[in-house]
Amino acid sequence: MSPTMRRITTCSILIALFVAPVAIGQPPPTYLKQLLAAREKAERSSEDRDLVDARLGETIHRIGRAFELGDAEELGNCLQASPIHVSLKAKGEEAGYYRPSQLRFIFAKLFRERETDSFTYDSSAIERTDDESARFHAQWKYVLPDEDRKVTEHLRFKLERKKEDWRISEIRNAPR
């Protein structure tokens, strides 16, 4: 038997093993059910990941918009419920853990005392450490009205997934 004929015969036998039970009205074999279930699970997890990525992008966009508009309430809506570590040059030397209500007050004061020139981040550089946490770097440029000088802060945000939403768990001053 030629090699081509062997391949055709092998393929025909494999197809018959997979299709024959279903074709004669019997339930599909267990291995076929397992293969189909695995394929469906892979498709669902891919769709879930796309949804998770979209929600992560929305949260990061909301954070950027909050900084650009100087909106401490909007930023507060992106904070996790438990204490959040914050260290910013704009805030001074008081790095530490703060409750969301404290951070709303702190950022309201920071935004009142500064005029945001821009808040930028590279959406292609968002780091997903796993399905439950992500990091991104941003550049916050603001003007101090009394001094009329522009300041640039490099920030690193850590976000954690809480159910279907992403929340800020850390904001740190990042070296360049």
N, C-alpha and C positions, 0 to 999 in steps of 0.2 A: 504494500500500500504506500502511495506517495505521501510526502509530508503535507501537501495541500489537502489531500483526501483525509488524512488523520485529523487535521485541524477542523475540517468541516464536520466530520463525524463526532469529534469531541464537543464542538459547539452545539450540535444537534442534540446530543445526549443531555448536556447541561440545560438546554432550553426545555427539553421534555421533562426533566426532573423538576424544574421550577413551575412550568405551566400545566403539566398534565393533571395534577390533583384538582386544580381550580377548574380546568376545562371539563372535567367529568362530574362536577358538582360537589366535590368534597371540599371541606374547609382547607384553607392554605396550610402548608406545613409550618411548624413552629419557627424554623429558621427563617422562613420568608416573612412571617409576622415580625420577627425581631429586626430583620433588615429594614422593613417598611417603617417600624416604630423608630428606629435609629435615625432614618432619613428625616422623618417628620420632626423629631426632637432637634436635629441640627438646623432645620429650616426655622423652627420657632425660636431657637436661641439666637440665630442670626437676626431675626426680626426684633427680638427683645434687645439685643445689643444696639441695633440702629436706633431704637426708641430711647434707650439709655443715653446714647451719644447725643441725640437731639436735645434731650432734657438738660444734659450737661452744658451744651452750647447755649441754650436759652438762659441758664443761670449765669454763665459767664458774661453773656450780653447784658443781663440785668445789673450785674456788678459794675460793668463799665459805664452803663447809663447812669447809675447812681453816683459814681464818681464825677462824671461829666456834668451832671446837673446839680451836684452838691446836695443830693437827696439822702439824708441819713435814714429816713423811714424806709425807702426802697432798699437801701443796703441792709438795714435791719431785717427785712423780709428774707434775706439770703443767708442769715446767720443760723447756725445750729442752736438748739435749745441749751446745751451744756456749755460750760465756760470755754472761751476761745482765746488762744494765745495771740497776742498782738505786740509787735515791736515795729514802730515807725519813727523815722527821723522827725517827722512833723509833730509827733506826740511828745517827743523828748525822751528822757531816759527811763520812763516808767513802763518798761516792757513787763508783761505779765499776763495772767489769765483774767478775763473779764466776762461777766454775764452779758447776754444780748442787750438788756435794758441799759447797762452801763455804756456799752459800745454805741448805742443809738445816741446817747447824750454826748459822748466823746467825739463821735464823727460829726454830729450837728455843730459842735463848737469848732472843730477843725475846718469844716466846710464854710462856716461863717467868717472865719479868720483868713481864709485863703480863697482865691478865685482860680478854679481849675482851668488850665489852658488846654490840656488834653489828657486822655487816658487811653493808652494803646497796649495791645498784646498781640502776639502772633498765634492765631488760631491753629496753625499747623504744628505748633510746638507744645500743645497741651499733652501732658504726660499722664497716661492712665497707669497707675501702679497695679491695680487689679480692678475687679468689677465694683468695688466699694469705695475707692478713693482716686483722686486725680490732683494734679498740680499744674499751675500755669504761672508764668512770669508776666508782669505788666510794668509799664512805665507811666508814672503819674507826674505830670508837669503842672505846677501851679505857681501863681504869683502872690507874693506877700504884699498887700496893698500899701502898707506903711513904708516898706523898703523899696517897692517898685522893682523887685528883682525876681527872676524866674528860677524856681528850684525844681530839680528832677529827682524823684525817688524811684528806685527800682524795688518792686515788691514781688514777693512770692506768695501766692495763695494756695492753700491746701483745702480741697473740698472733699466731703464725704457724702456718700449716698445714703439717704434716709428714706426707706421705702421707695417711692418713685421720684423723689426730688433730690437735688444736690444742695448741700449747705456748706457754708464756709466754716472750717474748723480751725483755721490758722491764717494770720496775715503777718508776714515778716518782711523786714527790710532785707533786701537781697544784694549781695555784692554784684558788681557789674560782670 
